[in-house]
């Protein structure tokens, strides 16, 4: 499922939660800065690999809304590209944290600083639950690749260590384009290559049906609600390869999902749907 699809299912199940999760984001921009060299403890990958990736079982924080709290006791932060400043990334590095750059790769968001650069030919149907956002035609890499590359350039300039590209499973949704699994795998592979070319690690967001095929290309996985939807087995290729699985649940209590994911080595926590600062790790 995509971020949008999971959000819709969760909101339907819990009407008391009125705020969408990672879909609501600040669009503030900040000047780029030269990245700071750090050597935090959440380190993995040596030898020929030239980018960082989180180690299995690492503690992490995922915050996409509200003022960023840089004092949370977590080794890895996953935060928004545009809302997070280079100074905040540097603050986290000074605390020994690694920082993942959240960006949207497979869908269009109005109001982002680079939104006017997206040509209308790329825009498909609205995402379920998010009528202002539109699926992108991932077959048009000639138009889309430079836009994603520019976002990753900003990630690198701000000093991020890795990238979390969102909405990379359009072929499983009603996008308005005749997308196939092969189209998606090609697109996701190219997104990973763009990150690696910039010395950034990259995580596979959801897209569980292709997790086994894409595991060799990606450095870690980011998953939502695999316990609630009985999908965690599809992430075993990452765990078996010694790669981190950064996992959240929204509806289930920790007493239900921690016993499932702890033996798998996942980095699991409970979060609010709006992905604010609150977190309850296993």
Buried (B, 14 or more C-beta within 10 A) or exposed (E): BBBBBBBBBBBEEEEEBEEBBBBBBBEEBBEBBEBEEBEBEBBBBEEEEEBBBBBBBBBBBBBBBBEBEBEBEBBBBBBBBBBBBBBBBBBBBEBEBBBBBBBBBBBBBEEBEEEEEBEEEBBBBBBBBBEEBBBBBBBBBEBBBEBBBEBBEBBBBBBBBBBBBBBBBBBBBEBBBEBEBEBBBBBBBBBBEBBBEBEBBBBBBBBBBBBBBBBEBBBBBBBBBBBBBEBBEBBBBBBEEEBBBBBBBBBBEBEEBBEBBEEBBBBBBBBBBBBBBBBBBB
